[in-house]
Amino acid sequence: MSPEVSRLALRAVGAPLFIIGGAVLILMSALGAAPSMWYFFCYCALPVVGIVWLWRPSLAAALSIGPLISLVALTQYVPGMWASSRSWAAYLIAGLIAAATLVVGALRGFRKWQRPVVLSLLFVTSAFATDRLFTNKTSMRSYQMYVAINGHTPWGDVGSRWSGDSQPVVLYRRVGDSYCYDAFQSEELRQRLASKDGRTVEVEYNIFRDFGKERSYNVRSVDGFLLNEGQHTVRDFERFGGQILANTGSSARSLDSCR
């Protein structure tokens, strides 16, 4: 195969693989498939590198090495992926093998690979450092909250959000002119808190932040009963919650002072 034909083949295969594959990974990340932020940064680089594959495959191959490290790291989750979606795990492995084959083929005879490879590795190192230093930071807060075993609260009864279920266990506290609450559909938690109905218990929350801004939270424990260890679920109970205006019983959509 002549060098010109070889370059055309690399462009024809490499560009779609990196552009489409990167776009799919970005979409999956938006749906929560990325284990942490540095994976997302690397996924965003893949379509950009894919455009470079259209121009200079050898340069693109060198620049691809850093972002592809994230896919290699992602393979540690393949057993879990295989259990939930075999096709997704198979696509990941096949795409990684295809990308590695293209990179090796494109780098043959490329003598100036050192600088783009170093640049690529600096990018993935910076992405990893940014993720570890500024994203997914976890803190814990605790509050004394009242227990309503059968959903009977000061603003009215809190009904179940799932048909056929009993009234939820509600934990709530007063915040100014409103109430903050979390409701659980769990007989195990109901039995544990049966003797605390109408009284207060300590409720701990895990707060997750990216770049100093709160992203999400979960309930860590209720009265010492562990539900979530960080982002790892220990006991998976159906839960919903929010903030309710005390005088009207309506949702306080414009407020966010619960955490």
C-alpha positions in Angstrom: 0.0 0.0 0.0 1.4 3.4 -1.0 2.0 6.1 1.6 -0.7 8.3 0.0 -3.3 5.5 0.1 -2.3 4.7 3.7 -2.8 8.3 4.7 -6.2 8.4 3.0 -7.2 5.2 4.8 -6.1 6.6 8.2 -8.1 9.8 7.5 -11.2 7.9 6.4 -11.2 5.6 9.5 -9.5 7.8 12.2 -11.6 10.9 11.8 -15.0 9.3 12.1 -13.9 7.0 14.9 -12.6 9.9 17.1 -15.3 12.4 16.2 -18.3 10.1 16.6 -16.8 8.1 19.4 -15.9 11.2 21.3 -19.4 12.7 20.8 -21.0 9.5 22.1 -18.7 9.5 25.2 -19.6 13.1 25.8 -23.3 12.3 25.6 -22.9 9.4 27.9 -21.0 11.6 30.4 -23.9 14.0 30.4 -26.1 11.1 31.4 -23.7 10.2 34.3 -21.5 7.6 32.7 -18.2 9.4 33.4 -16.8 8.2 36.8 -15.2 11.7 37.4 -14.6 15.0 35.6 -11.2 14.2 34.1 -12.7 11.6 32.0 -15.1 14.2 30.6 -12.2 16.6 29.8 -10.5 13.8 27.8 -13.7 12.9 26.0 -14.1 16.5 24.9 -10.6 16.3 23.4 -11.4 13.3 21.2 -13.6 15.1 18.6 -11.0 17.9 18.4 -8.3 15.3 17.7 -10.6 13.7 15.2 -10.6 16.9 13.2 -6.8 16.8 13.2 -7.0 13.2 11.8 -8.5 14.8 8.7 -5.5 17.0 8.3 -2.4 15.1 9.5 -3.0 11.6 10.8 0.6 11.2 12.2 0.2 14.4 14.3 -3.3 13.4 15.4 -2.0 10.0 16.5 0.6 11.6 18.8 -2.1 13.9 20.2 -4.5 11.0 20.7 -2.3 9.2 23.3 -3.3 11.4 26.3 -7.1 11.3 25.8 -6.9 7.6 25.1 -5.4 7.0 28.5 -8.8 7.9 29.9 -10.3 5.0 27.9 -7.7 2.6 29.2 -8.5 3.8 32.8 -12.2 3.3 32.0 -11.7 -0.4 31.3 -11.5 -1.0 35.1 -15.3 -0.6 35.0 -15.8 -3.1 32.2 -17.0 -5.9 34.5 -19.8 -3.6 35.9 -20.6 -2.4 32.4 -20.8 -6.0 31.1 -23.3 -6.8 33.8 -25.6 -3.9 33.0 -25.0 -3.5 29.2 -22.8 -6.0 27.3 -23.1 -4.0 24.1 -21.7 -0.8 25.7 -18.8 -2.7 27.2 -18.1 -4.4 23.8 -18.2 -1.1 21.9 -15.8 0.4 24.4 -13.3 -2.4 24.1 -13.6 -2.6 20.3 -13.2 1.2 19.9 -10.2 1.3 22.1 -8.5 -1.5 20.2 -9.3 0.2 16.9 -8.0 3.5 18.1 -4.8 2.0 19.4 -4.3 0.2 16.1 -4.7 3.4 14.2 -2.3 5.3 16.5 0.4 2.7 16.0 -0.1 2.7 12.3 0.0 6.5 11.9 3.0 6.9 14.1 5.2 4.7 11.9 7.8 6.9 10.3 6.8 10.0 12.1 10.0 11.4 13.5 8.7 14.5 15.3 6.3 12.7 17.6 8.0 13.8 20.9 6.5 17.3 21.3 2.8 16.4 20.4 3.0 13.3 22.7 4.4 15.5 25.6 1.7 18.0 24.9 -1.0 15.3 25.0 0.4 13.9 28.2 0.5 17.4 29.8 -3.2 17.8 28.8 -4.3 14.6 30.5 -2.1 15.3 33.5 -3.7 18.8 33.9 -7.2 17.3 33.5 -6.5 14.8 36.2 -5.0 17.3 38.5 -7.9 19.7 38.0 -10.4 16.9 38.7 -8.7 15.9 41.9 -8.1 19.5 43.2 -11.3 21.3 42.2 -14.1 18.8 41.4 -16.2 16.2 43.2 -15.2 17.6 46.6 -17.3 16.1 49.4 -18.2 17.7 52.7 -20.6 16.6 55.4 -23.3 18.5 57.3 -25.6 17.4 60.0 -29.0 18.7 61.3 -31.5 17.8 64.0 -34.6 16.9 62.1 -38.1 15.9 63.2 -39.4 12.4 62.4 -42.9 11.8 60.8 -43.3 8.0 60.6 -46.5 8.1 58.5 -46.0 11.4 56.6 -48.0 13.6 59.0 -46.1 17.0 59.0 -47.0 20.6 60.1 -47.8 21.6 56.5 -50.0 18.6 55.8 -49.7 14.9 54.9 -46.8 14.0 52.5 -48.2 11.3 50.2 -46.3 8.6 48.4 -44.9 9.2 45.0 -45.2 5.6 44.0 -48.6 3.9 43.6 -49.5 1.2 46.0 -46.9 2.2 48.6 -47.6 3.2 52.2 -47.1 6.7 53.5 -43.4 7.7 53.5 -41.1 8.3 56.4 -40.5 12.1 56.5 -37.6 14.0 58.1 -38.1 17.7 58.3 -36.8 20.9 59.9 -37.9 24.5 60.1 -35.8 27.0 58.1 -37.2 30.6 58.4 -40.7 30.6 56.9 -40.3 27.2 55.3 -39.6 23.5 55.9 -36.9 21.4 54.4 -37.7 17.7 54.2 -36.6 14.4 52.8 -39.1 11.5 52.5 -38.2 7.8 52.3 -40.1 4.8 51.2 -38.6 2.2 53.5 -40.1 -0.1 56.0 -36.7 -0.8 57.4 -36.2 2.9 58.2 -39.8 3.1 59.5 -39.2 0.3 62.0 -35.9 1.8 63.1 -37.4 5.2 63.8 -40.7 4.0 65.1 -39.9 5.0 68.7 -38.7 8.5 67.5 -41.9 9.6 65.9 -42.5 13.3 66.6 -39.0 13.7 68.0 -35.7 14.8 66.5 -32.8 12.7 65.2 -29.5 13.6 63.7 -29.5 13.5 59.9 -26.2 13.7 58.0 -25.8 14.9 54.4 -23.0 14.4 51.9 -22.6 17.6 49.9 -20.8 17.4 46.5 -19.1 20.4 44.9 -17.4 21.2 41.6 -15.2 24.3 41.5 -16.7 25.5 44.8 -20.3 25.3 43.6 -22.7 22.7 45.1 -23.6 20.1 42.5 -25.7 17.6 44.4 -26.2 15.9 47.7 -27.4 12.7 49.3 -28.4 11.6 52.8 -25.4 10.0 54.5 -27.1 8.7 57.6 -30.3 9.0 59.7 -29.9 8.5 63.5 -26.6 6.7 62.9 -28.2 4.4 60.2 -25.8 4.6 57.2 -27.4 5.1 53.8 -24.6 6.5 51.6 -20.8 6.5 52.0 -19.9 9.4 49.8 -21.3 8.6 46.4 -21.4 4.9 47.2 -24.9 3.7 48.1 -25.1 1.4 51.1 -28.9 1.1 51.4 -30.9 2.0 48.3 -34.2 3.6 49.5 -36.6 5.5 47.3 -36.3 9.1 48.3 -37.7 12.5 47.4 -37.6 15.9 49.1 -37.6 19.6 48.8 -38.6 22.9 50.5 -42.1 23.8 51.5 -43.5 27.2 52.5 -44.8 26.9 56.0 -47.9 29.1 55.6 -49.1 27.8 52.3 -47.7 24.2 52.1 -46.6 24.9 48.5 -43.2 24.2 47.1 -40.6 26.9 47.6 -39.2 26.8 44.1 -37.3 30.0 44.4 -35.6 29.1 47.6 -32.6 26.8 48.2 -31.5 27.1 51.8 -31.9 23.5 52.9 -28.3 22.5 52.7 
